[in-house]
Amino acid sequence: MRKLFIIVILMFFVSYLIHKANEGANFHSPVYSGRELKIGIVGDIPNIRENNVSFIQMSLEDVLQKKFVTKVDSVFITKKHLKEAAEPQYAKIYWESPIPFVFIDSEKVYLAFLDDQLSYEDAHTIKSGDYVVGFHKDTYFGIGLYNNIRNEKTIQDCYSRLFVIIERFKNTGKILIK
């Protein structure tokens, strides 16, 4: 009887693990199909599904020198560069930028990048679950992962939704989130 109980518990545990491994894999995630976008990126280029989005590698020095202004529709800064991107000399650039800045996989709220008196370490931790946080002029936006599940499909879905926001900005000059 004890062996049967152990087998039943073990089968339950294995089926639970299989369910958790597949969680988030079966949701509808439309691919961005809008106008062509050019995105400046500080860091590694993400694995996306879109063919109408191209990335232009940049450095934070390029951001300081404002080399992005006429070349791209938005600038993304990846996790590896966030601490440096939160240094005081960048805050004014983000505030005055004619295009949105997007911070990928930040553990800190967007104010870490906009408040030149606040270090990345001292900024509040994001509690919203947003995977990307973006900013343009006086508008902040965040996009989370589907059900807070971190896998390739949910990350690609997050980028697809982000590209829609960037396209709306490109068309209107405003951050519009539906």
Secondary structure by P-SEA (a helix, b strand, c coil): caaaaaaaaaaaaaaaaaaaaacccbbbbbcccccbbbbbbcccccccccccbbbbbbcaaaaaaccccccccbbbbccccccccccccaaaaaaaccbbbbbcccccccccccccccccccccccccccccccccccbbbbbbcccccccaaaaaaaaaaaaaaaaaaaaccccccc
